Amino acid sequence: MADVVIWHNPNCGSSRTALQLLRDRGVDADVVQYLKTPPARAELERVVGLLPTPPADLVRKDKRFGELGLDAAAYQSPAEVVDLLVEHPELMQRPVVIQGERAVIARPPSTLDDWL
């Protein structure tokens, strides 16, 4: 098992770019296609706690968010974000890169430059 994990969506350009950046840097990463294998509640809770950004940043406020009739103000706390992403993993911002006790939303992928 690699010490870096990337929650990846192969249909997302930013996610593909981040994965390629990791590979170009020689980083051996476990690739988890989170839409096929969504992270369990406990893992989401752990990663939300590792992010250096507010928990709400992990939620995509995109077309799907709007279709569901959701209000961004209702998803600010770690518990609210985790509850939402357990029910709707497609709303997770991607990619998320995790290494040990730190995690980052690699959007834009250049975020990984300083993180690595």
Jmol script that loads the backbone (N, CA, C; Angstrom):
load data "model"
ATOM      1  N   MET A   1       0.837  -1.185   0.000  1.00  0.00           N
ATOM      2  CA  MET A   1       0.000   0.000   0.000  1.00  0.00           C
ATOM      3  C   MET A   1       0.883   1.251   0.000  1.00  0.00           C
ATOM      4  N   ALA A   2       0.536   2.193  -0.861  1.00  0.00           N
ATOM      5  CA  ALA A   2       1.285   3.451  -0.947  1.00  0.00           C
ATOM      6  C   ALA A   2       0.963   4.338   0.248  1.00  0.00           C
ATOM      7  N   ASP A   3       1.882   5.274   0.556  1.00  0.00           N
ATOM      8  CA  ASP A   3       1.571   6.168   1.665  1.00  0.00           C
ATOM      9  C   ASP A   3       0.802   7.405   1.210  1.00  0.00           C
ATOM     10  N   VAL A   4       0.490   7.505  -0.066  1.00  0.00           N
ATOM     11  CA  VAL A   4      -0.340   8.582  -0.586  1.00  0.00           C
ATOM     12  C   VAL A   4      -1.570   7.961  -1.224  1.00  0.00           C
ATOM     13  N   VAL A   5      -2.714   8.573  -0.952  1.00  0.00           N
ATOM     14  CA  VAL A   5      -3.980   8.130  -1.538  1.00  0.00           C
ATOM     15  C   VAL A   5      -4.577   9.327  -2.255  1.00  0.00           C
ATOM     16  N   ILE A   6      -5.117   9.085  -3.438  1.00  0.00           N
ATOM     17  CA  ILE A   6      -5.824  10.137  -4.155  1.00  0.00           C
ATOM     18  C   ILE A   6      -7.254   9.672  -4.386  1.00  0.00           C
ATOM     19  N   TRP A   7      -8.208  10.476  -3.909  1.00  0.00           N
ATOM     20  CA  TRP A   7      -9.617  10.238  -4.225  1.00  0.00           C
ATOM     21  C   TRP A   7      -9.826  10.893  -5.574  1.00  0.00           C
ATOM     22  N   HIS A   8     -10.059  10.066  -6.562  1.00  0.00           N
ATOM     23  CA  HIS A   8      -9.932  10.446  -7.969  1.00  0.00           C
ATOM     24  C   HIS A   8     -11.228  10.213  -8.733  1.00  0.00           C
ATOM     25  N   ASN A   9     -11.491  11.115  -9.676  1.00  0.00           N
ATOM     26  CA  ASN A   9     -12.574  10.945 -10.639  1.00  0.00           C
ATOM     27  C   ASN A   9     -11.936  11.037 -12.014  1.00  0.00           C
ATOM     28  N   PRO A  10     -11.850   9.926 -12.737  1.00  0.00           N
ATOM     29  CA  PRO A  10     -11.169   9.930 -14.032  1.00  0.00           C
ATOM     30  C   PRO A  10     -11.861  10.807 -15.085  1.00  0.00           C
ATOM     31  N   ASN A  11     -13.092  11.221 -14.834  1.00  0.00           N
ATOM     32  CA  ASN A  11     -13.793  12.099 -15.772  1.00  0.00           C
ATOM     33  C   ASN A  11     -13.497  13.576 -15.533  1.00  0.00           C
ATOM     34  N   CYS A  12     -12.726  13.866 -14.501  1.00  0.00           N
ATOM     35  CA  CYS A  12     -12.424  15.252 -14.113  1.00  0.00           C
ATOM     36  C   CYS A  12     -11.013  15.617 -14.566  1.00  0.00           C
ATOM     37  N   GLY A  13     -10.898  16.688 -15.336  1.00  0.00           N
ATOM     38  CA  GLY A  13      -9.595  17.128 -15.825  1.00  0.00           C
ATOM     39  C   GLY A  13      -8.633  17.476 -14.702  1.00  0.00           C
ATOM     40  N   SER A  14      -9.112  18.159 -13.670  1.00  0.00           N
ATOM     41  CA  SER A  14      -8.240  18.513 -12.543  1.00  0.00           C
ATOM     42  C   SER A  14      -7.739  17.261 -11.827  1.00  0.00           C
ATOM     43  N   SER A  15      -8.599  16.282 -11.705  1.00  0.00           N
ATOM     44  CA  SER A  15      -8.223  15.042 -11.039  1.00  0.00           C
ATOM     45  C   SER A  15      -7.176  14.288 -11.867  1.00  0.00           C
ATOM     46  N   ARG A  16      -7.393  14.228 -13.174  1.00  0.00           N
ATOM     47  CA  ARG A  16      -6.414  13.560 -14.048  1.00  0.00           C
ATOM     48  C   ARG A  16      -5.064  14.282 -14.000  1.00  0.00           C
ATOM     49  N   THR A  17      -5.106  15.606 -14.005  1.00  0.00           N
ATOM     50  CA  THR A  17      -3.870  16.384 -13.965  1.00  0.00           C
ATOM     51  C   THR A  17      -3.134  16.162 -12.648  1.00  0.00           C
ATOM     52  N   ALA A  18      -3.853  16.158 -11.550  1.00  0.00           N
ATOM     53  CA  ALA A  18      -3.228  15.926 -10.243  1.00  0.00           C
ATOM     54  C   ALA A  18      -2.593  14.545 -10.181  1.00  0.00           C
ATOM     55  N   LEU A  19      -3.304  13.538 -10.680  1.00  0.00           N
ATOM     56  CA  LEU A  19      -2.758  12.180 -10.677  1.00  0.00           C
ATOM     57  C   LEU A  19      -1.488  12.125 -11.522  1.00  0.00           C
ATOM     58  N   GLN A  20      -1.494  12.777 -12.670  1.00  0.00           N
ATOM     59  CA  GLN A  20      -0.300  12.786 -13.520  1.00  0.00           C
ATOM     60  C   GLN A  20       0.845  13.523 -12.842  1.00  0.00           C
ATOM     61  N   LEU A  21       0.535  14.606 -12.146  1.00  0.00           N
ATOM     62  CA  LEU A  21       1.555  15.345 -11.411  1.00  0.00           C
ATOM     63  C   LEU A  21       2.213  14.455 -10.356  1.00  0.00           C
ATOM     64  N   LEU A  22       1.397  13.692  -9.630  1.00  0.00           N
ATOM     65  CA  LEU A  22       1.950  12.759  -8.648  1.00  0.00           C
ATOM     66  C   LEU A  22       2.861  11.746  -9.323  1.00  0.00           C
ATOM     67  N   ARG A  23       2.407  11.196 -10.432  1.00  0.00           N
ATOM     68  CA  ARG A  23       3.207  10.192 -11.149  1.00  0.00           C
ATOM     69  C   ARG A  23       4.505  10.798 -11.672  1.00  0.00           C
ATOM     70  N   ASP A  24       4.417  12.027 -12.223  1.00  0.00           N
ATOM     71  CA  ASP A  24       5.611  12.693 -12.747  1.00  0.00           C
ATOM     72  C   ASP A  24       6.640  12.936 -11.657  1.00  0.00           C
ATOM     73  N   ARG A  25       6.175  13.121 -10.441  1.00  0.00           N
ATOM     74  CA  ARG A  25       7.076  13.343  -9.311  1.00  0.00           C
ATOM     75  C   ARG A  25       7.534  12.032  -8.666  1.00  0.00           C
ATOM     76  N   GLY A  26       7.124  10.913  -9.226  1.00  0.00           N
ATOM     77  CA  GLY A  26       7.532   9.616  -8.701  1.00  0.00           C
ATOM     78  C   GLY A  26       6.804   9.204  -7.443  1.00  0.00           C
ATOM     79  N   VAL A  27       5.642   9.821  -7.189  1.00  0.00           N
ATOM     80  CA  VAL A  27       4.868   9.497  -6.004  1.00  0.00           C
ATOM     81  C   VAL A  27       4.004   8.283  -6.297  1.00  0.00           C
ATOM     82  N   ASP A  28       4.191   7.250  -5.498  1.00  0.00           N
ATOM     83  CA  ASP A  28       3.379   6.045  -5.612  1.00  0.00           C
ATOM     84  C   ASP A  28       2.086   6.289  -4.829  1.00  0.00           C
ATOM     85  N   ALA A  29       0.985   6.406  -5.540  1.00  0.00           N
ATOM     86  CA  ALA A  29      -0.289   6.716  -4.889  1.00  0.00           C
ATOM     87  C   ALA A  29      -1.315   5.629  -5.157  1.00  0.00           C
ATOM     88  N   ASP A  30      -2.061   5.293  -4.121  1.00  0.00           N
ATOM     89  CA  ASP A  30      -3.219   4.425  -4.302  1.00  0.00           C
ATOM     90  C   ASP A  30      -4.335   5.301  -4.868  1.00  0.00           C
ATOM     91  N   VAL A  31      -4.911   4.866  -5.970  1.00  0.00           N
ATOM     92  CA  VAL A  31      -5.970   5.627  -6.621  1.00  0.00           C
ATOM     93  C   VAL A  31      -7.306   5.024  -6.223  1.00  0.00           C
ATOM     94  N   VAL A  32      -8.141   5.840  -5.600  1.00  0.00           N
ATOM     95  CA  VAL A  32      -9.469   5.406  -5.191  1.00  0.00           C
ATOM     96  C   VAL A  32     -10.480   6.201  -6.005  1.00  0.00           C
ATOM     97  N   GLN A  33     -11.196   5.512  -6.862  1.00  0.00           N
ATOM     98  CA  GLN A  33     -12.266   6.161  -7.614  1.00  0.00           C
ATOM     99  C   GLN A  33     -13.471   6.264  -6.675  1.00  0.00           C
ATOM    100  N   TYR A  34     -13.576   7.405  -6.036  1.00  0.00           N
ATOM    101  CA  TYR A  34     -14.529   7.572  -4.934  1.00  0.00           C
ATOM    102  C   TYR A  34     -15.983   7.461  -5.363  1.00  0.00           C
ATOM    103  N   LEU A  35     -16.275   7.573  -6.650  1.00  0.00           N
ATOM    104  CA  LEU A  35     -17.664   7.383  -7.083  1.00  0.00           C
ATOM    105  C   LEU A  35     -18.005   5.897  -7.167  1.00  0.00           C
ATOM    106  N   LYS A  36     -16.999   5.070  -7.431  1.00  0.00           N
ATOM    107  CA  LYS A  36     -17.207   3.618  -7.457  1.00  0.00           C
ATOM    108  C   LYS A  36     -17.075   3.025  -6.063  1.00  0.00           C
ATOM    109  N   THR A  37     -16.162   3.573  -5.275  1.00  0.00           N
ATOM    110  CA  THR A  37     -15.905   3.091  -3.922  1.00  0.00           C
ATOM    111  C   THR A  37     -15.888   4.297  -2.985  1.00  0.00           C
ATOM    112  N   PRO A  38     -17.062   4.777  -2.602  1.00  0.00           N
ATOM    113  CA  PRO A  38     -17.106   5.962  -1.731  1.00  0.00           C
ATOM    114  C   PRO A  38     -16.450   5.684  -0.383  1.00  0.00           C
ATOM    115  N   PRO A  39     -15.754   6.683   0.156  1.00  0.00           N
ATOM    116  CA  PRO A  39     -15.151   6.495   1.470  1.00  0.00           C
ATOM    117  C   PRO A  39     -16.229   6.315   2.540  1.00  0.00           C
ATOM    118  N   ALA A  40     -15.919   5.490   3.511  1.00  0.00           N
ATOM    119  CA  ALA A  40     -16.836   5.267   4.630  1.00  0.00           C
ATOM    120  C   ALA A  40     -16.909   6.533   5.481  1.00  0.00           C
ATOM    121  N   ARG A  41     -17.958   6.626   6.260  1.00  0.00           N
ATOM    122  CA  ARG A  41     -18.171   7.783   7.127  1.00  0.00           C
ATOM    123  C   ARG A  41     -16.929   8.087   7.982  1.00  0.00           C
ATOM    124  N   ALA A  42     -16.362   7.070   8.592  1.00  0.00           N
ATOM    125  CA  ALA A  42     -15.208   7.284   9.472  1.00  0.00           C
ATOM    126  C   ALA A  42     -14.029   7.865   8.695  1.00  0.00           C
ATOM    127  N   GLU A  43     -13.809   7.408   7.484  1.00  0.00           N
ATOM    128  CA  GLU A  43     -12.701   7.921   6.681  1.00  0.00           C
ATOM    129  C   GLU A  43     -12.972   9.363   6.251  1.00  0.00           C
ATOM    130  N   LEU A  44     -14.199   9.657   5.887  1.00  0.00           N
ATOM    131  CA  LEU A  44     -14.556  11.041   5.566  1.00  0.00           C
ATOM    132  C   LEU A  44     -14.344  11.959   6.771  1.00  0.00           C
ATOM    133  N   GLU A  45     -14.770  11.509   7.931  1.00  0.00           N
ATOM    134  CA  GLU A  45     -14.588  12.308   9.148  1.00  0.00           C
ATOM    135  C   GLU A  45     -13.107  12.577   9.402  1.00  0.00           C
ATOM    136  N   ARG A  46     -12.293  11.557   9.219  1.00  0.00           N
ATOM    137  CA  ARG A  46     -10.850  11.706   9.428  1.00  0.00           C
ATOM    138  C   ARG A  46     -10.264  12.718   8.447  1.00  0.00           C
ATOM    139  N   VAL A  47     -10.599  12.576   7.175  1.00  0.00           N
ATOM    140  CA  VAL A  47     -10.024  13.461   6.155  1.00  0.00           C
ATOM    141  C   VAL A  47     -10.518  14.889   6.314  1.00  0.00           C
ATOM    142  N   VAL A  48     -11.781  15.080   6.620  1.00  0.00           N
ATOM    143  CA  VAL A  48     -12.290  16.434   6.860  1.00  0.00           C
ATOM    144  C   VAL A  48     -11.482  17.096   7.967  1.00  0.00           C
ATOM    145  N   GLY A  49     -11.112  16.328   8.984  1.00  0.00           N
ATOM    146  CA  GLY A  49     -10.317  16.862  10.078  1.00  0.00           C
ATOM    147  C   GLY A  49      -8.875  17.154   9.705  1.00  0.00           C
ATOM    148  N   LEU A  50      -8.395  16.573   8.628  1.00  0.00           N
ATOM    149  CA  LEU A  50      -7.010  16.781   8.196  1.00  0.00           C
ATOM    150  C   LEU A  50      -6.852  17.963   7.244  1.00  0.00           C
ATOM    151  N   LEU A  51      -7.936  18.360   6.599  1.00  0.00           N
ATOM    152  CA  LEU A  51      -7.854  19.426   5.599  1.00  0.00           C
ATOM    153  C   LEU A  51      -7.485  20.760   6.244  1.00  0.00           C
ATOM    154  N   PRO A  52      -6.612  21.527   5.590  1.00  0.00           N
ATOM    155  CA  PRO A  52      -6.252  22.841   6.125  1.00  0.00           C
ATOM    156  C   PRO A  52      -7.286  23.919   5.794  1.00  0.00           C
ATOM    157  N   THR A  53      -8.309  23.545   5.066  1.00  0.00           N
ATOM    158  CA  THR A  53      -9.347  24.476   4.636  1.00  0.00           C
ATOM    159  C   THR A  53     -10.653  24.162   5.362  1.00  0.00           C
ATOM    160  N   PRO A  54     -11.617  25.068   5.327  1.00  0.00           N
ATOM    161  CA  PRO A  54     -12.903  24.788   5.974  1.00  0.00           C
ATOM    162  C   PRO A  54     -13.566  23.548   5.378  1.00  0.00           C
ATOM    163  N   PRO A  55     -14.304  22.792   6.187  1.00  0.00           N
ATOM    164  CA  PRO A  55     -14.971  21.580   5.702  1.00  0.00           C
ATOM    165  C   PRO A  55     -15.852  21.842   4.481  1.00  0.00           C
ATOM    166  N   ALA A  56     -16.490  22.993   4.426  1.00  0.00           N
ATOM    167  CA  ALA A  56     -17.393  23.312   3.315  1.00  0.00           C
ATOM    168  C   ALA A  56     -16.677  23.303   1.968  1.00  0.00           C
ATOM    169  N   ASP A  57     -15.361  23.501   1.971  1.00  0.00           N
ATOM    170  CA  ASP A  57     -14.605  23.489   0.713  1.00  0.00           C
ATOM    171  C   ASP A  57     -14.621  22.121   0.049  1.00  0.00           C
ATOM    172  N   LEU A  58     -14.921  21.082   0.796  1.00  0.00           N
ATOM    173  CA  LEU A  58     -14.946  19.728   0.253  1.00  0.00           C
ATOM    174  C   LEU A  58     -16.223  19.447  -0.538  1.00  0.00           C
ATOM    175  N   VAL A  59     -17.173  20.366  -0.492  1.00  0.00           N
ATOM    176  CA  VAL A  59     -18.455  20.179  -1.186  1.00  0.00           C
ATOM    177  C   VAL A  59     -18.472  20.993  -2.475  1.00  0.00           C
ATOM    178  N   ARG A  60     -18.768  20.310  -3.569  1.00  0.00           N
ATOM    179  CA  ARG A  60     -18.928  20.989  -4.863  1.00  0.00           C
ATOM    180  C   ARG A  60     -20.309  21.639  -4.908  1.00  0.00           C
ATOM    181  N   LYS A  61     -20.328  22.931  -5.131  1.00  0.00           N
ATOM    182  CA  LYS A  61     -21.608  23.642  -5.271  1.00  0.00           C
ATOM    183  C   LYS A  61     -21.867  23.823  -6.762  1.00  0.00           C
ATOM    184  N   ASP A  62     -22.127  22.719  -7.422  1.00  0.00           N
ATOM    185  CA  ASP A  62     -22.270  22.707  -8.876  1.00  0.00           C
ATOM    186  C   ASP A  62     -23.714  22.493  -9.290  1.00  0.00           C
ATOM    187  N   LYS A  63     -23.899  22.122 -10.537  1.00  0.00           N
ATOM    188  CA  LYS A  63     -25.248  21.897 -11.070  1.00  0.00           C
ATOM    189  C   LYS A  63     -26.001  20.847 -10.255  1.00  0.00           C
ATOM    190  N   ARG A  64     -25.352  19.758  -9.914  1.00  0.00           N
ATOM    191  CA  ARG A  64     -25.995  18.689  -9.144  1.00  0.00           C
ATOM    192  C   ARG A  64     -26.436  19.200  -7.770  1.00  0.00           C
ATOM    193  N   PHE A  65     -25.599  20.000  -7.132  1.00  0.00           N
ATOM    194  CA  PHE A  65     -25.928  20.601  -5.841  1.00  0.00           C
ATOM    195  C   PHE A  65     -27.229  21.393  -5.974  1.00  0.00           C
ATOM    196  N   GLY A  66     -27.317  22.168  -7.038  1.00  0.00           N
ATOM    197  CA  GLY A  66     -28.522  22.950  -7.286  1.00  0.00           C
ATOM    198  C   GLY A  66     -29.731  22.087  -7.595  1.00  0.00           C
ATOM    199  N   GLU A  67     -29.530  21.022  -8.373  1.00  0.00           N
ATOM    200  CA  GLU A  67     -30.634  20.113  -8.706  1.00  0.00           C
ATOM    201  C   GLU A  67     -31.235  19.489  -7.455  1.00  0.00           C
ATOM    202  N   LEU A  68     -30.386  19.263  -6.473  1.00  0.00           N
ATOM    203  CA  LEU A  68     -30.863  18.673  -5.220  1.00  0.00           C
ATOM    204  C   LEU A  68     -31.543  19.704  -4.325  1.00  0.00           C
ATOM    205  N   GLY A  69     -31.515  20.967  -4.748  1.00  0.00           N
ATOM    206  CA  GLY A  69     -32.163  22.026  -3.977  1.00  0.00           C
ATOM    207  C   GLY A  69     -31.473  22.324  -2.664  1.00  0.00           C
ATOM    208  N   LEU A  70     -30.164  22.143  -2.635  1.00  0.00           N
ATOM    209  CA  LEU A  70     -29.411  22.325  -1.394  1.00  0.00           C
ATOM    210  C   LEU A  70     -28.993  23.778  -1.201  1.00  0.00           C
ATOM    211  N   ASP A  71     -28.782  24.137   0.045  1.00  0.00           N
ATOM    212  CA  ASP A  71     -28.352  25.477   0.429  1.00  0.00           C
ATOM    213  C   ASP A  71     -26.951  25.362   1.032  1.00  0.00           C
ATOM    214  N   ALA A  72     -25.986  26.047   0.438  1.00  0.00           N
ATOM    215  CA  ALA A  72     -24.597  25.957   0.895  1.00  0.00           C
ATOM    216  C   ALA A  72     -24.451  26.294   2.379  1.00  0.00           C
ATOM    217  N   ALA A  73     -25.275  27.179   2.882  1.00  0.00           N
ATOM    218  CA  ALA A  73     -25.190  27.565   4.301  1.00  0.00           C
ATOM    219  C   ALA A  73     -25.489  26.398   5.235  1.00  0.00           C
ATOM    220  N   ALA A  74     -26.156  25.380   4.728  1.00  0.00           N
ATOM    221  CA  ALA A  74     -26.526  24.233   5.559  1.00  0.00           C
ATOM    222  C   ALA A  74     -25.410  23.194   5.655  1.00  0.00           C
ATOM    223  N   TYR A  75     -24.289  23.430   4.962  1.00  0.00           N
ATOM    224  CA  TYR A  75     -23.206  22.440   4.922  1.00  0.00           C
ATOM    225  C   TYR A  75     -21.877  23.115   5.223  1.00  0.00           C
ATOM    226  N   GLN A  76     -21.725  23.536   6.471  1.00  0.00           N
ATOM    227  CA  GLN A  76     -20.525  24.241   6.899  1.00  0.00           C
ATOM    228  C   GLN A  76     -19.702  23.448   7.906  1.00  0.00           C
ATOM    229  N   SER A  77     -20.360  22.752   8.804  1.00  0.00           N
ATOM    230  CA  SER A  77     -19.641  22.036   9.864  1.00  0.00           C
ATOM    231  C   SER A  77     -19.112  20.702   9.352  1.00  0.00           C
ATOM    232  N   PRO A  78     -18.113  20.145  10.016  1.00  0.00           N
ATOM    233  CA  PRO A  78     -17.628  18.820   9.618  1.00  0.00           C
ATOM    234  C   PRO A  78     -18.744  17.777   9.555  1.00  0.00           C
ATOM    235  N   ALA A  79     -19.629  17.749  10.554  1.00  0.00           N
ATOM    236  CA  ALA A  79     -20.700  16.742  10.581  1.00  0.00           C
ATOM    237  C   ALA A  79     -21.661  16.931   9.413  1.00  0.00           C
ATOM    238  N   GLU A  80     -22.006  18.176   9.106  1.00  0.00           N
ATOM    239  CA  GLU A  80     -22.931  18.436   7.993  1.00  0.00           C
ATOM    240  C   GLU A  80     -22.307  18.021   6.661  1.00  0.00           C
ATOM    241  N   VAL A  81     -21.033  18.318   6.485  1.00  0.00           N
ATOM    242  CA  VAL A  81     -20.340  17.960   5.244  1.00  0.00           C
ATOM    243  C   VAL A  81     -20.241  16.445   5.109  1.00  0.00           C
ATOM    244  N   VAL A  82     -19.872  15.772   6.171  1.00  0.00           N
ATOM    245  CA  VAL A  82     -19.763  14.310   6.126  1.00  0.00           C
ATOM    246  C   VAL A  82     -21.119  13.681   5.834  1.00  0.00           C
ATOM    247  N   ASP A  83     -22.163  14.131   6.506  1.00  0.00           N
ATOM    248  CA  ASP A  83     -23.501  13.585   6.250  1.00  0.00           C
ATOM    249  C   ASP A  83     -23.881  13.733   4.778  1.00  0.00           C
ATOM    250  N   LEU A  84     -23.614  14.906   4.221  1.00  0.00           N
ATOM    251  CA  LEU A  84     -23.952  15.153   2.817  1.00  0.00           C
ATOM    252  C   LEU A  84     -23.159  14.242   1.888  1.00  0.00           C
ATOM    253  N   LEU A  85     -21.854  14.116   2.117  1.00  0.00           N
ATOM    254  CA  LEU A  85     -21.019  13.333   1.207  1.00  0.00           C
ATOM    255  C   LEU A  85     -21.230  11.833   1.346  1.00  0.00           C
ATOM    256  N   VAL A  86     -21.683  11.389   2.495  1.00  0.00           N
ATOM    257  CA  VAL A  86     -22.050   9.975   2.635  1.00  0.00           C
ATOM    258  C   VAL A  86     -23.261   9.690   1.750  1.00  0.00           C
ATOM    259  N   GLU A  87     -24.205  10.604   1.746  1.00  0.00           N
ATOM    260  CA  GLU A  87     -25.416  10.429   0.946  1.00  0.00           C
ATOM    261  C   GLU A  87     -25.194  10.736  -0.533  1.00  0.00           C
ATOM    262  N   HIS A  88     -24.338  11.717  -0.820  1.00  0.00           N
ATOM    263  CA  HIS A  88     -24.118  12.165  -2.206  1.00  0.00           C
ATOM    264  C   HIS A  88     -22.623  12.316  -2.490  1.00  0.00           C
ATOM    265  N   PRO A  89     -21.898  11.202  -2.660  1.00  0.00           N
ATOM    266  CA  PRO A  89     -20.452  11.304  -2.892  1.00  0.00           C
ATOM    267  C   PRO A  89     -20.099  12.075  -4.162  1.00  0.00           C
ATOM    268  N   GLU A  90     -21.026  12.180  -5.083  1.00  0.00           N
ATOM    269  CA  GLU A  90     -20.767  12.921  -6.322  1.00  0.00           C
ATOM    270  C   GLU A  90     -20.561  14.416  -6.064  1.00  0.00           C
ATOM    271  N   LEU A  91     -20.920  14.878  -4.876  1.00  0.00           N
ATOM    272  CA  LEU A  91     -20.745  16.285  -4.530  1.00  0.00           C
ATOM    273  C   LEU A  91     -19.372  16.588  -3.911  1.00  0.00           C
ATOM    274  N   MET A  92     -18.515  15.567  -3.826  1.00  0.00           N
ATOM    275  CA  MET A  92     -17.195  15.787  -3.252  1.00  0.00           C
ATOM    276  C   MET A  92     -16.303  16.544  -4.232  1.00  0.00           C
ATOM    277  N   GLN A  93     -15.655  17.568  -3.722  1.00  0.00           N
ATOM    278  CA  GLN A  93     -14.659  18.283  -4.505  1.00  0.00           C
ATOM    279  C   GLN A  93     -13.509  17.325  -4.768  1.00  0.00           C
ATOM    280  N   ARG A  94     -12.942  17.404  -5.934  1.00  0.00           N
ATOM    281  CA  ARG A  94     -11.874  16.475  -6.270  1.00  0.00           C
ATOM    282  C   ARG A  94     -10.781  17.198  -7.034  1.00  0.00           C
ATOM    283  N   PRO A  95      -9.631  16.547  -6.981  1.00  0.00           N
ATOM    284  CA  PRO A  95      -9.248  15.360  -6.223  1.00  0.00           C
ATOM    285  C   PRO A  95      -8.847  15.723  -4.796  1.00  0.00           C
ATOM    286  N   VAL A  96      -8.855  14.720  -3.944  1.00  0.00           N
ATOM    287  CA  VAL A  96      -8.362  14.872  -2.583  1.00  0.00           C
ATOM    288  C   VAL A  96      -7.146  13.961  -2.475  1.00  0.00           C
ATOM    289  N   VAL A  97      -6.048  14.529  -1.985  1.00  0.00           N
ATOM    290  CA  VAL A  97      -4.816  13.757  -1.819  1.00  0.00           C
ATOM    291  C   VAL A  97      -4.524  13.678  -0.317  1.00  0.00           C
ATOM    292  N   ILE A  98      -4.272  12.458   0.126  1.00  0.00           N
ATOM    293  CA  ILE A  98      -4.084  12.195   1.554  1.00  0.00           C
ATOM    294  C   ILE A  98      -2.741  11.502   1.746  1.00  0.00           C
ATOM    295  N   GLN A  99      -1.995  12.003   2.719  1.00  0.00           N
ATOM    296  CA  GLN A  99      -0.731  11.354   3.088  1.00  0.00           C
ATOM    297  C   GLN A  99      -0.600  11.425   4.598  1.00  0.00           C
ATOM    298  N   GLY A 100      -0.688  10.279   5.220  1.00  0.00           N
ATOM    299  CA  GLY A 100      -0.549  10.234   6.675  1.00  0.00           C
ATOM    300  C   GLY A 100      -1.581  11.101   7.367  1.00  0.00           C
ATOM    301  N   GLU A 101      -1.100  12.099   8.091  1.00  0.00           N
ATOM    302  CA  GLU A 101      -1.975  12.970   8.877  1.00  0.00           C
ATOM    303  C   GLU A 101      -2.191  14.323   8.210  1.00  0.00           C
ATOM    304  N   ARG A 102      -2.155  14.343   6.889  1.00  0.00           N
ATOM    305  CA  ARG A 102      -2.453  15.578   6.165  1.00  0.00           C
ATOM    306  C   ARG A 102      -3.200  15.258   4.882  1.00  0.00           C
ATOM    307  N   ALA A 103      -4.001  16.205   4.467  1.00  0.00           N
ATOM    308  CA  ALA A 103      -4.805  16.032   3.255  1.00  0.00           C
ATOM    309  C   ALA A 103      -4.965  17.391   2.590  1.00  0.00           C
ATOM    310  N   VAL A 104      -5.221  17.356   1.304  1.00  0.00           N
ATOM    311  CA  VAL A 104      -5.420  18.593   0.557  1.00  0.00           C
ATOM    312  C   VAL A 104      -6.407  18.337  -0.575  1.00  0.00           C
ATOM    313  N   ILE A 105      -7.222  19.344  -0.833  1.00  0.00           N
ATOM    314  CA  ILE A 105      -8.056  19.332  -2.032  1.00  0.00           C
ATOM    315  C   ILE A 105      -7.167  19.902  -3.127  1.00  0.00           C
ATOM    316  N   ALA A 106      -6.789  19.082  -4.069  1.00  0.00           N
ATOM    317  CA  ALA A 106      -5.830  19.482  -5.098  1.00  0.00           C
ATOM    318  C   ALA A 106      -6.531  20.138  -6.288  1.00  0.00           C
ATOM    319  N   ARG A 107      -7.240  21.192  -5.986  1.00  0.00           N
ATOM    320  CA  ARG A 107      -7.940  21.959  -7.005  1.00  0.00           C
ATOM    321  C   ARG A 107      -7.604  23.406  -6.778  1.00  0.00           C
ATOM    322  N   PRO A 108      -6.817  23.997  -7.593  1.00  0.00           N
ATOM    323  CA  PRO A 108      -6.213  23.454  -8.800  1.00  0.00           C
ATOM    324  C   PRO A 108      -5.076  22.471  -8.462  1.00  0.00           C
ATOM    325  N   PRO A 109      -4.726  21.631  -9.429  1.00  0.00           N
ATOM    326  CA  PRO A 109      -3.674  20.642  -9.185  1.00  0.00           C
ATOM    327  C   PRO A 109      -2.345  21.263  -8.751  1.00  0.00           C
ATOM    328  N   SER A 110      -2.096  22.500  -9.133  1.00  0.00           N
ATOM    329  CA  SER A 110      -0.848  23.167  -8.740  1.00  0.00           C
ATOM    330  C   SER A 110      -0.728  23.296  -7.222  1.00  0.00           C
ATOM    331  N   THR A 111      -1.833  23.138  -6.504  1.00  0.00           N
ATOM    332  CA  THR A 111      -1.817  23.129  -5.033  1.00  0.00           C
ATOM    333  C   THR A 111      -0.840  22.076  -4.523  1.00  0.00           C
ATOM    334  N   LEU A 112      -0.664  21.013  -5.305  1.00  0.00           N
ATOM    335  CA  LEU A 112       0.228  19.928  -4.885  1.00  0.00           C
ATOM    336  C   LEU A 112       1.692  20.338  -4.903  1.00  0.00           C
ATOM    337  N   ASP A 113       2.044  21.360  -5.680  1.00  0.00           N
ATOM    338  CA  ASP A 113       3.446  21.780  -5.752  1.00  0.00           C
ATOM    339  C   ASP A 113       3.997  22.098  -4.368  1.00  0.00           C
ATOM    340  N   ASP A 114       3.298  22.918  -3.621  1.00  0.00           N
ATOM    341  CA  ASP A 114       3.759  23.266  -2.274  1.00  0.00           C
ATOM    342  C   ASP A 114       3.505  22.135  -1.283  1.00  0.00           C
ATOM    343  N   TRP A 115       2.427  21.403  -1.471  1.00  0.00           N
ATOM    344  CA  TRP A 115       2.038  20.350  -0.556  1.00  0.00           C
ATOM    345  C   TRP A 115       3.039  19.194  -0.549  1.00  0.00           C
ATOM    346  N   LEU A 116       3.529  18.863  -1.744  1.00  0.00           N
ATOM    347  CA  LEU A 116       4.496  17.764  -1.842  1.00  0.00           C
ATOM    348  C   LEU A 116       5.834  18.210  -1.302  1.00  0.00           C
TER     349      LEU A 116
END
end "model"
wireframe off; spacefill off
backbone 0.3
color backbone group
